[in-house]
C-alpha cells in the first residue's frame, strides 16, 4: 500500500502504465482508479499537486486536471480549494436508478433501496406568488406560497438540492419532522384528504455552480441534472419544484413499449 508519505508525484508517475493509443489523461485515470480500488492507495490519502504530477509525467496541467476530474465525478476523489485532492473511497458510490415510468418521491425511493433518508431544511419562507408561479400552481398572483429549500441525503450522502413551492394554506401542516424525515406527499394526503395523481417533469443537463457543489460535496463544473416538476392532486396542482441532482449518482431510465 502507498502511504501518504510515499504518495509523491514521482512514485505515482512511475506507476502509470503507458499504453499505445491511449490518451495520457486516460493512462493516469486508469492507473489511479486501479490503485484506489485495489486498496494500494488508502482512503484519506492526499494526492500530489497538479503541477507536480504534470511535471513528472511530462504532460500539461490540463491533462492531469481532466483525469482527476473524472475520478472526482465517480466519487473516488474529493477536490477542495486549499486542501488539495483527497482519496474518498476505495469503492465507487452507489448509483441510484430513477425510473420515469411511474410516480416517485425521494423518500420512497431511498427507503426502497434500504438507505436512511434525511433532508436538511436550508430555508423556509412565505412569499407572494408572481405571475409565473401562480400559473404553475393554478392560483392567483399574490397568493401566499411557501418556498422550502432542502438538501436531500441518503445515508448522510448529499444527492439532491431541492427548492419547492407549495401553497401556504397546504404547507402550514408540514412541521420539521415531516420535512426532515418523511414524505410531504404522504402528509399532505393524510392531513388535507388529497390524492396525489400525477407529476410532470422536465430534465436537462447542467453543471454545478460553486455554492451548490459545496452543498453536494462535489466539484464546481461537475455534471448534474436540473429537474423541474409540477405535482397534481385530484384538486389541481399543489407543488412546483426545481431540483439539482448529482449527475454522477443518478441514472434515469424509462420503459418504451412499442404501440401496436
C-alpha positions in Angstrom: 0.0 0.0 0.0 1.2 3.5 -0.8 1.2 5.5 2.4 0.7 9.3 2.4 4.4 9.8 2.9 5.2 7.6 -0.1 2.5 9.2 -2.3 4.7 11.7 -4.1 4.5 12.7 -7.7 7.5 10.6 -8.8 6.0 7.4 -7.3 2.7 7.9 -9.0 4.3 8.8 -12.3 6.3 5.6 -12.2 3.1 3.6 -11.5 1.4 5.0 -14.6 1.2 2.3 -17.3 1.9 3.7 -20.7 -0.4 2.2 -23.3 0.0 2.8 -27.0 -3.0 4.6 -28.5 -4.5 5.6 -25.1 -4.7 9.3 -24.3 -2.4 10.5 -21.5 -5.2 11.6 -19.2 -6.8 8.1 -19.6 -3.5 6.4 -18.6 -3.3 8.5 -15.4 -7.0 8.0 -14.8 -6.9 4.2 -15.3 -3.8 3.8 -13.0 -5.2 5.9 -10.2 -8.5 4.1 -10.3 -6.7 0.7 -10.2 -4.6 1.8 -7.2 -7.5 3.2 -5.3 -9.9 0.3 -5.9 -7.2 -2.3 -5.1 -6.5 -0.6 -1.8 -2.9 0.4 -2.7 -3.9 4.0 -2.2 -6.0 4.2 1.0 -9.0 6.5 1.7 -7.8 9.7 3.2 -4.5 9.9 1.3 -3.8 13.3 -0.3 -2.6 13.2 -3.9 0.4 15.4 -5.1 -0.5 18.7 -6.7 -1.5 19.0 -10.3 1.7 20.9 -11.2 4.0 18.2 -9.6 2.2 15.4 -11.4 2.2 17.2 -14.7 6.0 17.8 -14.4 6.8 14.2 -13.5 4.5 12.8 -16.3 5.7 15.3 -18.9 2.1 16.4 -19.6 0.1 19.6 -19.3 -1.7 20.6 -16.1 -4.9 20.4 -18.1 -4.3 16.7 -18.8 -3.8 16.0 -15.1 -6.9 18.0 -14.1 -9.0 16.2 -16.7 -8.1 12.8 -15.2 -8.6 13.9 -11.6 -12.0 15.4 -12.6 -13.2 12.1 -14.0 -12.4 10.2 -10.8 -13.9 13.0 -8.7 -17.2 12.7 -10.6 -17.1 8.9 -9.9 -16.9 9.5 -6.2 -13.3 8.2 -5.7 -11.7 11.6 -5.1 -12.7 14.9 -3.5 -11.1 18.1 -4.6 -11.2 21.2 -2.3 -9.5 24.6 -2.7 -6.7 25.0 -0.3 -6.7 21.3 0.7 -5.8 19.5 -2.5 -7.2 16.2 -3.8 -8.1 13.5 -1.3 -9.0 9.9 -1.8 -12.6 9.5 -0.6 -13.3 5.8 -1.0 -11.9 2.5 -2.3 -15.1 1.7 -4.0 -17.3 3.9 -6.2 -20.5 5.3 -4.7 -23.8 3.6 -5.3 -25.7 4.8 -8.4 -29.4 5.4 -8.0 -31.6 4.4 -10.9 -34.7 6.5 -11.1 -37.4 5.1 -13.3 -39.6 7.7 -15.1 -42.3 5.1 -15.8 -44.3 5.9 -12.7 -44.7 8.5 -9.9 -41.9 8.6 -7.4 -40.8 10.6 -4.3 -37.2 10.9 -3.0 -38.2 9.5 0.4 -40.0 6.5 -1.1 -37.2 5.5 -3.5 -34.5 5.9 -0.9 -36.2 3.7 1.6 -36.9 1.1 -1.1 -33.2 0.8 -1.6 -32.6 0.3 2.1 -30.9 3.7 2.7 -31.6 6.1 5.5 -33.3 9.2 4.1 -32.9 12.7 5.7 -33.5 16.2 4.4 -31.9 19.3 5.8 -34.1 22.4 5.7 -31.9 25.3 4.4 -34.7 27.8 4.0 -38.5 28.1 4.7 -40.1 31.3 3.7 -43.6 32.6 2.9 -43.7 34.6 -0.3 -46.3 36.0 -2.7 -46.6 34.1 -6.0 -45.6 36.0 -9.0 -47.4 35.6 -12.4 -45.3 32.6 -13.5 -45.5 30.7 -10.2 -49.2 31.5 -10.0 -49.7 30.0 -13.4 -47.8 26.8 -12.5 -49.8 26.3 -9.3 -53.2 27.5 -10.8 -53.6 30.2 -8.2 -54.0 33.9 -8.2 -50.9 36.1 -8.4 -50.1 37.4 -4.9 -51.4 34.3 -3.2 -49.1 33.2 -0.3 -46.8 30.3 -1.1 -44.1 28.6 0.9 -40.6 28.3 -0.5 -38.9 25.3 1.0 -35.3 24.7 0.2 -33.8 21.3 1.3 -30.6 19.3 0.9 -31.7 15.7 0.5 -29.4 12.9 1.6 -29.3 9.1 1.6 -27.1 7.6 4.4 -25.8 11.1 5.0 -24.7 11.3 1.4 -26.0 14.6 -0.2 -27.7 13.8 -3.5 -30.3 16.5 -4.3 -30.6 20.2 -3.8 -34.3 20.9 -3.9 -36.4 24.1 -4.0 -40.1 23.5 -3.7 -43.1 25.9 -3.8 -46.4 24.8 -2.0 -49.5 27.0 -1.4 -49.2 28.3 2.2 -52.6 27.0 3.3 -51.5 23.5 2.4 -47.8 23.8 3.6 -48.8 25.0 7.1 -49.3 21.4 8.3 -45.7 20.5 7.3 -43.6 20.5 10.5 -39.8 20.0 10.8 -40.2 16.2 11.4 -42.1 15.8 8.1 -39.7 18.0 6.1 -36.6 16.2 7.5 -37.7 12.6 7.8 -40.9 11.9 5.9 -42.6 12.4 2.5 -44.5 15.6 2.2 -46.8 13.9 -0.3 -47.9 11.4 2.4 -48.5 14.2 4.9 -50.5 16.4 2.5 -52.7 13.5 1.6 -53.3 12.5 5.2 -53.9 16.0 6.6 -55.9 17.5 3.7 -57.6 14.5 2.3 -56.0 15.0 -1.1 -54.9 12.3 -3.5 -51.7 12.7 -5.5 -52.5 11.7 -9.1 -49.5 12.6 -11.3 -46.5 14.8 -11.9 -44.8 16.2 -14.9 -41.0 16.7 -15.1 -38.6 18.4 -17.4 -35.0 17.3 -17.2 -31.9 19.0 -18.7 -28.2 18.6 -18.2 -26.4 21.4 -16.3 -23.1 21.8 -14.4 -22.8 22.6 -10.7 -22.0 26.1 -9.6 -19.7 26.5 -6.6 -22.3 27.0 -3.8 -24.4 24.0 -4.8 -21.3 21.9 -5.5 -20.1 22.6 -1.9 -23.5 21.5 -0.5 -23.5 18.3 -2.6 -19.8 17.6 -1.7 -19.0 17.7 -5.4 -16.8 19.8 -7.7 -17.8 23.0 -9.4 -18.4 22.3 -13.0 -19.3 18.6 -12.3 -22.3 17.3 -14.4 -25.8 17.4 -12.9 -29.4 17.3 -13.8 -31.9 20.2 -13.4 -35.3 18.7 -12.8 -38.4 20.9 -12.9 -41.5 19.2 -11.6 -45.2 20.0 -11.2 -47.2 17.7 -9.0 -51.0 17.4 -9.2 -53.7 16.1 -6.9 -57.4 15.4 -7.6 -57.9 19.0 -6.8 -55.3 20.5 -9.1 -51.5 21.3 -8.8 -50.1 21.6 -5.3 -46.4 21.8 -5.9 -43.8 23.2 -8.3 -40.1 22.4 -7.6 -36.7 22.6 -9.1 -34.1 20.1 -8.1 -30.4 19.9 -8.8 -29.5 16.2 -8.9 -25.9 14.9 -8.9 -25.1 13.6 -12.3 -22.5 11.1 -11.0 -25.0 9.4 -8.7 -28.2 9.2 -10.8 -29.3 7.2 -13.8 -32.7 8.0 -15.4 -34.5 5.2 -17.2 -37.8 4.8 -18.9 -39.7 1.9 -20.5 -40.6 2.4 -24.1 -43.3 -0.1 -25.1 -44.0 -0.3 -28.8 -47.5 0.6 -29.8 -49.5 -2.0 -31.8 
